[in-house]
């Protein structure tokens, strides 16, 4: 066993067992993997030294392609290393979302992030041998094959974004119809208003000693992370949160989605707005409703089936 430093991580590794794993590894022979193998024949000295120090044979990997643009194919994958973490610094996150606060480390065209027992992830592969830890990577790889890509990844991304936008617009119209049905007046916020509102929301609910920039990173997309990681105390959750929201005065509030395609509405006279009515639009939607003066806030998550949320917090 030898000790290796990788970014913030210090690990003890068995390079012999790691190397043996890769000699026995049989990657798929699909086009993306064949291109990756060719790409790995031209790695730079820094990348070669890195993989060698860990006992990894870099081309022995199944990659997942994302898109190709200007001859560069973005791929991701996993490398397995026989070893264990020696020390995880105080700065290193140990839960699914807090991992976002930990910077990845970079070697050449590769970006890496460790996953493992102390670094939980829904991306964690299921077939890891005992005694191995997982290193996830993404890489911008040149297209090396003398053949056209079998799949137009750029077209796939474009079409996916188009479908997401269409679904977003359909859901948005349903919310508008709901607001009208309950007699609420609504005004859709502009993009710059949404950005300003998100910043104000985070500042309003940050604890006295909280670093705002760190909290903004934690709440990057999902504002309710402020509750799921107990950055705020004294909140209600689950059925109690729904009941508190249903009973609160909603004379003036802001409804904002917690999705990548974020949109928001300023609402007036939304007294009849209930948790069940909102959930009836789409039970997997993710949104936050907050009093205009920030005196209370309610967040419904897309992970209720995992007992995460909803949350309600009354500031005063």
N, C-alpha and C positions, 0 to 999 in steps of 0.2 A: 504494500500500500504506500502511496506517496501523496503528499499534500499539494494541492493546486489552488491558486487564487483565480476566481472567475468573476469579474466585476466586484460586487460586494460580498460574494459568496466564497467561503473557504470549504473545500471538500477533500475528503480522503478517498482516493480512487485506486482500484486494482486495474492497471492498464492491461495486464496480461489477459484477465478474464473479459475485459471490455473488448479487446482486440479479437479474442476468440469468438465473441458474440457476432462481431461483424463479418468474420470469415465464414460463419455459418449462416449469415443472413441472406435471404433470397428475395431481392426486390422484384416488384412487378415489372413487366417489360412494356408498359404503356409508353406513349410518346413523351409525356412529361418526364417520366423517369429516365428514359433514354437520353433526352436532352440534358437532364441534370447530370447524368454520368459524364457526358461529353464536357459539360461546363466544368466539372470538378477536375478534369485533366489540366485545366489552365488556372488553377488557384494561385493566388499570390503568396509570397513567402510568409507573411503574417498569418494567413489562413492555414497554410500547411503546418506551420509550427504549432498553432493552436490545436488543430485536430490531432496531431501527432502526440502532443503532451497529454491528451486525454485517452489515447488509444483508439480513437474513432477513425474509421475508414469512411470519409465523407460521402462517397458515391453510393454507399450501401444504405440507402434510405428511400422510402416511398414518399414522394412529395405530392402536395395538392396545389395545382395551378390556380391562380386567380384571374389574371388578365395579362395580355401582351400588348405593349405599346412601344412603337419605334424600335422593335427588335429586342425589347427587354421583357422577360416573363417573370412576373412576381410569383414566387412559390412559398409554401410553408411546409413544415414537417417536424419530426421529432428525432432526436438522437438519445440513445440510452447509454448510461455510464454505470459500470459496476462500482459502487461506492456509497458514501453517506456524507451528509452535511456535518462539518465539524463545528461550525459556529454560524449562527444567524444573527446579524447585528440588530440592534434596537430599531434601526431604520427600516429593516426588512419586514414587509407585511406578512401576516400569517393567515389571512383569510381571503376569500374570493375577491371581494371588491377592493379591499385595502391594497391588494397587489398592484392596483393602478398607480399608487403613490410611489412605487419602487421603480426607478429607471431600469430599463433593459441595458445590457452591455453589448458592445459592437466590436466585431472583428471583420475587417475588410468590407465585403458586400453583405455580410450576415449580421442580423440582429438576433440576440438570444435572450431567453428568460427561462429560469429554472422552474419546474413544477415538481411537487412532491408532497410528502407527508406534512411538512411545515408550510407548504405553499399550495393550498388547495385550489382546484380549478375544475370547472365543468369541461375543460378542454383535455383533461387528463386521460391518456389512453388506457384501455382496459387490460391489455395483454402484456404488461410489464413484468418481467421475471423478478423473483424475490431477490433483494439485494441491489437492485438497480434504481437509479434516479433518472428523471426525465428532463431533457433540455429541449425546449421548443425553439424553433427558429423561423425567420422569414428571410428571404434573400431575393434581390433583384438579379436575375440570371440572364445572360445573353442567350439568344436563340442560336443554337449551334448546329442543328440538324439541316441537312440539305434537302429539306422537305417543308411544305407549308404546315402550319399548325392545323390539327384536325378539327379544332373547335375555335370559333371566333369568340375568345374570352371577352374582348372589348364589347362585342355585341351583346353577350350575356349580361355584362354589368349594366349596360345601357338599358336593356329590356327589364332587368330586375328593378333598377331605379324607377323606371317608368311605371311598373306595376305598383311599386310602393307608393309613388306619388298619387296614382289613381285611387288606391285604397285609402290613402290619407284624406284625399278630397271627399270621397264618399262618406267616410266617418265624420269629417268636419260638417258636412251638410246635415247629417243626422243630429249632431249636437245643436246646430242652429235651429232645426225643427223642434227639438226638445225645449230649448230656451223659449221659443215662441209659444209652444203649447202651454207652458206654465206661466205665461204672461210676463216673462223677464225681458228687459231690454238688453241688447248686447252690441258690443262694438269690437271688431277684430283688431288686435294690436299689430302694429307694423313690426318688422324685424328689429329695428333699432330700439323700439319700445320694449320688445321682449328681452333683448340683451340687457337693457338697463334694469328691467324688472327682476330678472334672475339675479343680477348682482345685488340689488336691494334686498331680495328675499334672503340670500345667503348672509348678508351683513346683519339683517334684522334678527336672524335666529342663531347666529354664531355666539358661542359662549364668550365670556369676557377675555379669556386668555387664548382664544382660538386664533390660529394663523389663517387669515382670510384666503391667502393664495392656496394653502393646503386644502382648505375646505372647498374651495371652488373646484379643485381637481377631484376631490372625493365625490362632489355633486355634479360632475361634468355633464352627465345626461340625466341622471335620476336624482331629483332633489331629495327624495325620501331616504337616500343613503345617510343623511344627517340623523335619521332616527334609527335605522337598522344597525348603525355603528355607535349608537348611544352618544352622539355628539350633543344631543339635547336630552334632558331628563324630564320626567313628569308628564310624558305623553301617554295617551291611550292607544290601544291597538285592537285589531280584530273587530268583533261585534260592538264592543264599547266605543270604538272609534266611529263606526257607522252611526250609532245612536247619537253620539255627541254632535256629529256633523248634521244629522237630520234635525236636531233640536235647536241648533245655533241660529241666531239672526243673520240672514244673508241679504241684508238691504243693499250692500255694495261689496262685491268681491271680484276676484280674478280667477278664471279657469285657464289652466295651462297644461298642455300635454308634456309628458316626460319622455318623448320619443325623439329619434334622430330628426324627423321632420316636424319640428316643434311649431305649434301655433297656440294662440291664446286669445281669450275674450274677456273684456271688462263687462261685468254683469251688474244690472240694477234691478231691484225688486225681485230677487231670485229666491223668495221665501219658500216656494214650493219645490225647490231643487232638492232631491233626496239621493242618498247613496244607491238605492235600488234603481232609480230612474237612470242615473248615469251608468251603472253597471249593465243596465238593459241594452245600452247602445252597443257595447262590446265588452264582454266580461274579462278580456285579456288586455284591455286598454290600460294605459299608465298615465296618470294625471295628478295634478295638485290643484286644489281650490283654496284660496286664501283671502281673508278679509282685506279690504282695500287699505286699512290702517295696520295690517299685519298683526292684529290682536289674536287671531287664530289661523290655523292652517290644517288642511286635511289632504292626505296623500293616499291614493289607491295605487297599488303596485300590480304588475303583471305576474307576480310570483305568489299570489294568494294561496295557490294549491300547495306551496311549500311553507305555508304559515308565515309568510313575510308580508306584513301589512294586512289591512290598511292601517294608517296612523292618523291620530288627531292630537293636536297640541294647541292649548289655549295659553297665550302669553300673558294676557291680563284681562 
